[in-house]
Amino acid sequence: MNIRTLTSIIIYTLLSVAISSAQENAATEGIQQKIENIVNGDVLRDAVVGVCARMGNGQTLVDINAGDLLVPASNMKLISTGAALHALGGDYRYRTALAYDGSIVDGVLLGDLYIIGGGDPTIASKDSIAAPVEHTFALWERLIRDAGINEVDGRVIGTSGDFFTGMAEEPSWMWSDIGTYYGAGVTGLMFFENVQSFNVSAGTEVGAPVKISPSYPVAPWMEFRYDCSTGKAGTGDQLYMYTSDLSPVAEVRGTFAVDRKPKRVDCSNKFPELTCAHYFSEWLADHGITCSKEAADTKLHGVAEPDSLVIIGHTSSPSLRRISFETNHASNNLYAETLLKTLGKELRNEGCYDSSYVAVKNVLKDLGVDTSRGIRIQDGSGLSRQNFVSPDFFCRYLEAMMGQECFEDFAESLPSPGGTGTLASNIKNYPAETRARIKAKSGSMNGVRCYSGYIIPTEGCKDDTIVFSIMVNNSTQPTWKVRPLLDKIMGLLAETN
């Protein structure tokens, strides 16, 4: 080959690379400009918006305030589920123990039965991943009968044991949130997702008392007070329960609009250990095993666990991969907080929030994600407004998860627009094939709307996958105006690969 030919080949190669690079840069500049136009439009102009999108090979597609710390709302569940899957594995399960103290004489337990919680958030849950409570109780009954117990001269006691310690709720949660179903705290022994349901209907006119009564689970130890009235048409459901585990008293306050149809309102139950013991004691009585005393717990009744208990068996929760799936698809706060505190328990030997913060930071470092910038962790669900994460951090984290053994479980836990879960109503105007390629977690609270996740390419390698994070804070616009714009941003990103 002569020098002229070689020179021609080199020049052709350099021109090809330059043309390809120019086309790539033009495409990148095009998507950046399109998204900037959306962000700078009338709806989002006064909000704080951050957008970050990168290819799997590290190429930046969009950077709009990507380093700014913003409130992520339920996008925090990406971190709690991913960290748990990475550190504990998808096959991890929670175990609930059955035990007794005293002695068994001729089939009679001269002592108490104990249900010792091991952090399972699915006991009696209404979620599809949970076993029916009748199935769980039947397993517990079988353990008791196999131990030779046919009668209890004592009671059933529910206890959280020492699996989780400290406050059930994260201290920075708002007082009005703590009484709601989505503000239920995490305990070692949970029942019906630590929720108390009420049947609610409006009065006949504005200002009339709201018709409200507790339904399931029954809680005869509770004193419920109602300081709530019928609100004006169009004001919706503004009922909030105020309660704590310091006393078995709760008050429902607020309004329920006169034009609202009757509904079930779910609030938090601060005594799930007693609730579980109460229902299991009734189950045993209905199946021929009587207890001489009423059910109790270690919280409200102050029952102290004996130094020595005889463990007669365990039951297990669904796998962590299934719990993570439900956490992200249904945006279940209780499950997310459980996962966070479990990291503290398993990695730091104490299931409290302080240990959990350290544990999850260590997991992130193990993933190779720099935690010195872009994140402040306050809880696992995103309910706290003291969580702060940057879009850039979410993208770095999502990139790191792609290289992990647990990535398939993690990606499968994220819903797609138009499918099941919290994204069912998103991106309706795009083809089903496009929607199916998006796997993302939504996050919302007053003034906050976020989406972070992956856009899987139609074909190609991992480097063609897009990681993205779209975060809106301090928005005063209604959701019906904001969400279509964020849908459009996701759609534009999907069109690039």
C-alpha positions in Angstrom: 0.0 0.0 0.0 1.5 3.3 -1.0 1.6 6.5 1.1 -1.2 8.2 -0.9 -3.6 5.3 -0.4 -2.8 5.1 3.3 -3.3 8.8 3.7 -6.7 8.6 2.0 -7.8 5.8 4.3 -6.8 7.8 7.4 -8.5 10.9 6.2 -11.7 8.9 5.4 -11.7 7.3 8.8 -11.2 10.6 10.6 -14.0 12.2 8.6 -16.3 9.3 9.3 -15.6 9.5 13.0 -16.1 13.3 12.9 -19.4 13.0 11.0 -20.6 10.4 13.4 -19.6 12.4 16.4 -21.2 15.5 15.0 -24.5 13.7 14.3 -24.4 12.3 17.9 -23.8 15.7 19.3 -26.5 17.2 17.2 -29.0 14.6 18.4 -27.9 15.2 22.0 -28.3 19.0 21.6 -31.7 18.4 20.0 -33.1 16.4 22.9 -31.5 18.8 25.4 -33.2 21.8 23.7 -36.6 20.1 23.4 -36.6 19.3 27.1 -35.4 22.7 28.1 -38.3 24.2 26.1 -40.7 22.1 28.2 -39.0 23.0 31.5 -39.1 26.7 30.6 -42.7 26.7 29.6 -45.6 28.3 31.5 -46.4 25.3 33.6 -43.0 24.5 35.0 -41.4 27.9 34.8 -41.9 28.8 38.5 -41.1 25.3 39.8 -37.6 23.9 40.6 -36.8 21.3 38.0 -33.9 18.9 37.6 -33.4 16.5 34.7 -30.6 14.1 34.1 -30.4 11.4 31.3 -27.4 9.4 30.3 -26.7 6.4 28.0 -25.3 3.3 29.6 -21.9 4.2 28.2 -21.9 7.4 30.2 -22.8 9.8 27.4 -24.9 12.6 28.8 -28.2 13.3 26.8 -29.8 15.8 29.1 -28.4 17.9 32.0 -30.7 20.5 33.5 -29.8 21.4 37.1 -28.8 17.7 37.4 -26.6 18.3 40.5 -29.3 20.1 42.5 -30.6 18.4 45.7 -34.4 18.0 45.4 -37.1 16.2 47.5 -37.5 12.8 45.7 -40.8 11.6 47.3 -41.3 7.9 46.5 -38.3 7.8 44.2 -36.5 7.0 47.5 -37.9 3.5 47.1 -35.5 2.9 44.3 -32.7 3.1 46.8 -34.3 1.1 49.6 -35.4 -1.7 47.3 -32.2 -1.8 45.3 -29.9 -1.7 48.4 -31.9 -4.5 50.0 -31.8 -6.7 46.9 -28.1 -6.2 46.6 -27.2 -6.7 50.2 -29.7 -9.4 51.2 -30.6 -11.1 48.0 -33.9 -11.8 46.4 -34.5 -15.0 48.3 -34.3 -13.3 51.7 -37.4 -14.0 53.9 -38.6 -12.7 57.2 -39.5 -15.2 59.9 -42.2 -15.1 62.6 -41.8 -17.3 65.6 -44.3 -19.1 67.8 -43.2 -19.8 71.4 -44.4 -20.4 74.9 -43.3 -20.0 78.5 -44.4 -22.2 81.4 -45.0 -26.0 81.0 -47.4 -28.3 79.2 -49.3 -30.8 81.4 -51.7 -33.2 79.8 -52.2 -31.0 76.8 -52.7 -27.8 78.8 -50.2 -25.0 78.5 -49.7 -23.5 82.0 -48.3 -20.3 80.7 -48.6 -18.0 77.7 -48.3 -18.3 74.0 -46.1 -15.8 72.2 -46.1 -14.5 68.6 -42.6 -13.1 68.1 -42.3 -10.8 65.1 -39.4 -11.0 62.8 -40.2 -8.0 60.6 -42.6 -9.6 58.1 -44.7 -6.8 56.7 -47.2 -9.1 54.9 -49.0 -10.8 57.8 -52.7 -10.4 57.1 -51.9 -7.9 54.3 -54.5 -7.3 51.6 -51.8 -7.4 49.0 -51.8 -10.2 46.5 -48.3 -11.3 47.4 -49.4 -12.1 51.0 -50.8 -15.4 52.2 -54.4 -15.2 53.4 -54.5 -14.6 57.1 -56.5 -17.8 57.5 -53.6 -19.7 56.0 -51.1 -18.1 58.3 -53.2 -18.8 61.4 -53.7 -22.4 60.3 -49.9 -22.9 60.2 -49.5 -21.3 63.6 -52.3 -23.6 65.0 -50.6 -26.6 63.6 -47.3 -25.7 65.3 -49.2 -25.3 68.6 -50.9 -28.7 68.3 -47.7 -30.4 67.2 -46.2 -29.1 70.4 -48.9 -31.0 72.3 -51.0 -27.9 73.3 -54.7 -28.3 73.2 -55.6 -25.7 75.8 -54.0 -22.5 77.2 -54.2 -21.6 80.8 -52.9 -18.1 80.0 -53.1 -15.9 76.9 -51.7 -15.1 73.5 -49.2 -12.3 73.6 -48.0 -10.4 70.5 -44.5 -9.0 70.6 -42.1 -7.2 68.2 -39.2 -8.8 70.0 -35.9 -7.0 69.3 -36.0 -7.2 65.5 -36.7 -3.5 65.1 -35.9 -1.0 67.8 -36.4 2.7 68.3 -39.4 4.7 67.0 -41.8 3.0 64.6 -42.1 6.2 62.6 -39.2 8.3 61.2 -39.1 11.3 63.4 -39.2 13.9 60.6 -42.6 12.7 59.3 -45.4 15.2 59.5 -47.9 14.8 62.3 -50.8 14.6 59.9 -49.1 11.9 57.9 -48.4 9.6 60.9 -52.1 8.8 61.4 -52.6 7.8 57.8 -52.2 4.4 56.2 -49.2 5.6 54.3 -47.7 6.9 57.5 -48.0 3.6 59.5 -44.8 2.9 61.4 -42.7 -0.3 61.1 -42.9 -2.8 64.0 -41.4 -6.2 64.5 -44.8 -7.8 64.4 -47.1 -6.3 61.8 -50.7 -7.0 61.0 -52.9 -5.8 58.1 -50.0 -3.5 57.2 -50.5 -1.7 60.5 -53.7 -0.2 59.2 -57.2 0.5 60.8 -60.1 0.9 58.4 -63.2 3.1 58.8 -66.4 3.3 56.9 -67.1 6.9 56.1 -70.0 8.8 54.5 -70.9 12.4 54.3 -73.8 14.0 56.3 -76.9 15.3 54.6 -75.6 18.9 54.5 -72.5 21.0 54.8 -71.5 21.2 58.5 -73.3 18.1 59.5 -71.3 15.4 61.3 -69.6 12.8 59.2 -70.9 9.3 59.6 -67.9 7.2 60.5 -67.3 3.9 62.2 -64.3 1.5 62.5 -64.5 -1.7 60.5 -61.5 -4.0 60.2 -59.6 -4.9 62.2 -61.6 -4.4 65.3 -59.8 -2.8 68.2 -61.9 -2.9 71.4 -59.0 -1.4 73.4 -59.1 1.8 71.4 -61.1 5.0 72.1 -62.0 6.7 68.8 -63.0 10.3 68.8 -64.5 12.1 65.9 -64.1 15.8 65.4 -65.0 15.9 61.7 -67.7 17.5 59.6 -69.2 17.4 56.2 -67.4 19.8 53.8 -68.4 21.8 50.8 -68.8 20.1 47.5 -65.6 19.6 45.6 -63.3 19.7 48.7 -62.8 15.9 48.7 -61.6 13.8 51.6 -59.7 15.9 54.1 -59.9 13.5 57.0 -56.8 12.8 59.1 -56.4 10.6 62.2 -54.2 11.9 65.1 -52.8 9.1 67.2 -49.7 7.6 68.8 -48.6 4.5 70.6 -48.4 6.4 73.9 -52.1 5.9 74.5 -55.0 3.8 73.0 -56.8 7.0 71.9 -57.2 8.4 68.4 -59.1 11.3 67.0 -60.3 11.8 63.4 -60.3 15.4 62.3 -61.1 17.3 59.2 -63.9 17.3 56.5 -65.5 15.0 54.1 -67.2 16.6 51.1 -71.0 16.5 50.9 -70.7 15.2 47.2 -68.4 12.3 48.0 -69.6 8.8 47.9 -69.3 6.6 50.9 -65.8 5.0 51.1 -63.4 3.1 53.2 -60.7 5.3 54.8 -57.5 3.6 56.0 -55.6 5.0 59.0 -52.6 3.8 61.0 -52.9 1.2 63.8 -50.4 1.8 66.5 -51.0 -1.5 68.3 -50.5 -4.2 65.6 -48.9 -6.6 68.0 -52.1 -6.6 70.2 -54.3 -6.8 67.0 -52.5 -9.9 65.8 -52.7 -11.6 69.2 -56.4 -10.7 69.5 -57.3 -12.2 66.1 -55.2 -15.3 66.6 -56.6 -15.9 70.1 -60.1 -15.8 68.5 -59.0 -18.1 65.8 -57.8 -20.7 68.3 -61.0 -20.5 70.3 -63.0 -21.1 67.1 -60.9 -24.1 66.4 -61.1 -25.7 69.9 -58.1 -24.3 71.6 -59.3 -22.0 74.4 -57.3 -19.4 76.3 -58.2 -18.5 79.9 -57.2 -14.9 79.5 -57.6 -12.2 76.9 -54.9 -11.5 74.4 -52.2 -9.0 75.3 -49.0 -7.3 74.0 -45.7 -6.1 75.3 -46.5 -2.5 74.4 -50.0 -1.5 75.7 -50.0 -4.1 78.5 -46.4 -3.8 79.5 -45.9 -7.6 79.5 -42.2 -8.4 79.8 -40.8 -11.3 77.7 -39.4 -14.0 79.9 -35.7 -14.6 79.7 -36.4 -18.1 78.4 -39.0 -19.1 75.8 -39.5 -22.4 74.1 -39.6 -21.8 70.3 -42.0 -24.2 68.7 -41.7 -23.2 65.1 -41.5 -20.4 62.5 -43.4 -19.2 59.4 -41.8 -17.3 56.6 -42.7 -14.2 54.5 -42.8 -14.0 50.7 -39.3 -13.5 49.2 -37.7 -10.1 49.2 -37.9 -10.0 45.4 -41.7 -10.2 45.7 -41.8 -7.7 48.5 -39.6 -5.3 46.4 -41.9 -5.8 43.4 -44.9 -4.8 45.5 -43.0 -1.9 47.1 -42.3 -0.3 43.8 -45.4 -1.2 41.8 -47.8 -0.1 44.6 -45.5 2.4 46.1 -46.0 0.8 49.5 -44.4 3.0 52.2 -44.6 0.4 55.0 -42.7 -2.2 52.9 -40.1 0.4 51.9 -39.5 1.4 55.6 -39.3 -2.3 56.5 -36.5 -2.9 53.9 -34.5 0.1 55.1 -34.7 -0.9 58.8 -33.9 -4.5 57.8 -30.6 -3.3 56.4 -29.8 -1.8 59.7 -30.8 -5.0 61.5 -28.8 -7.4 59.2 -25.8 -5.2 58.5 -25.4 -3.2 61.7 -27.1 -5.6 64.2 -29.7 -3.0 65.2 -33.0 -2.4 63.3 -33.4 1.3 64.1 -33.2 4.3 61.8 -29.8 5.5 62.9 -28.2 2.1 62.1 -30.2 1.9 58.8 -28.8 5.2 57.5 -25.3 3.9 58.0 -26.1 0.6 56.5 -27.6 1.9 53.3 -24.8 4.3 52.8 -22.4 1.4 53.1 -24.3 -0.6 50.5 -24.2 2.4 48.1 -20.4 2.6 48.6 -20.2 -1.1 47.9 -22.1 -0.5 44.7 -19.4 2.0 43.8 -21.6 5.1 44.1 -20.1 8.2 45.6 -22.3 9.3 48.5 -20.3 12.4 49.4 -22.5 14.4 47.0 -26.0 14.3 45.8 -27.9 12.5 48.5 -29.2 12.9 52.1 -31.2 9.9 53.3 -33.9 10.4 55.9 -36.2 7.4 55.3 -36.8 4.5 53.0 -40.2 5.5 51.5 -39.8 9.1 50.6 -42.5 10.3 53.0 -40.1 12.7 54.8 -39.5 16.1 53.2 -36.0 16.0 54.6 -34.8 13.5 52.0 -32.7 15.2 49.3 -31.4 13.6 46.2 -30.0 15.0 42.9 -31.1 13.7 39.5 -27.4 13.1 38.8 -27.2 10.8 41.9 -30.2 8.8 40.8 -28.5 8.3 37.4 -25.2 7.3 39.0 -27.0 4.9 41.2 -29.2 3.4 38.4 -26.0 2.9 36.3 -24.3 1.1 39.2 -27.3 -1.2 39.7 -27.1 -2.4 36.0 -23.9 -4.2 36.8 -25.2 -6.1 39.8 -26.4 -9.7 40.1 -29.7 -8.5 41.5 -30.4 -6.2 38.5 -33.0 -8.4 36.9 -35.0 -8.5 40.2 -34.6 -4.8 40.6 -35.6 -3.9 37.0 -38.6 -6.2 37.2 -39.8 -4.5 40.4 -40.3 -1.2 38.4 -43.6 -0.6 36.7 -44.0 0.4 33.1 -46.4 3.1 31.8 -49.8 1.6 30.8 -49.1 -1.6 32.9 -49.9 -2.5 36.4 -48.9 -0.2 39.3 -48.5 3.5 39.8 -47.6 4.3 36.1 -50.8 2.7 34.7 -52.1 6.1 33.5 -48.9 7.5 32.2 -47.9 8.1 28.6 -51.2 7.1 27.1 -50.5 8.6 23.7 -47.4 6.5 22.9 -47.3 3.0 21.4 -47.5 0.1 23.8 -44.0 -1.0 22.6 -42.6 2.3 23.7 -44.3 2.3 27.1 -43.1 -1.3 27.7 -39.5 -0.2 27.3 -39.8 2.3 30.2 -39.2 0.9 33.7 -39.5 3.7 36.3 -40.5 4.7 39.8 -42.9 7.6 40.3 -42.8 9.9 43.3 -45.4 12.5 44.3 -46.5 14.7 47.2 -47.8 18.2 47.4 -45.6 20.3 45.0 -43.4 17.3 44.1 -43.5 15.1 41.0 -40.6 12.8 40.1 -39.8 9.9 37.7 -36.6 8.0 37.7 -35.6 4.7 35.9 -34.6 3.1 32.7 -35.4 3.1 29.1 -34.5 -0.2 27.5 -33.5 -0.1 23.8 -35.5 -1.8 21.1 -32.3 -3.7 20.3 -28.6 -3.3 21.0 -26.4 -3.7 24.0 -26.5 -2.5 27.6 -24.7 0.7 26.6 -27.8 1.8 24.7 -29.9 1.7 27.8 -30.9 5.2 29.1 -30.9 6.0 32.8 -32.9 9.1 33.6 -34.3 11.1 36.5 -36.9 13.9 36.2 -37.6 15.8 39.4 -40.0 18.7 40.0 -40.2 20.5 43.3 -42.1 23.5 44.6 -44.8 23.3 41.8 -48.0 25.1 42.5 -49.6 23.8 39.3 -52.2 20.9 39.4 -51.1 17.4 38.7 -53.2 17.2 35.5 -51.0 20.0 34.0 -47.6 18.8 35.2 -47.8 15.0 34.5 -48.4 15.3 30.8 -45.3 17.4 30.4 -43.2 14.8 32.4 -44.8 12.1 30.3 -43.6 14.0 27.2 -40.1 14.2 28.5 -40.0 10.4 29.1 -41.5 9.9 25.6 -38.8 12.1 24.0 -36.1 10.2 25.8 -37.6 6.8 24.6 -37.5 8.0 21.0 -33.7 8.5 21.2 -33.0 4.8 21.5 
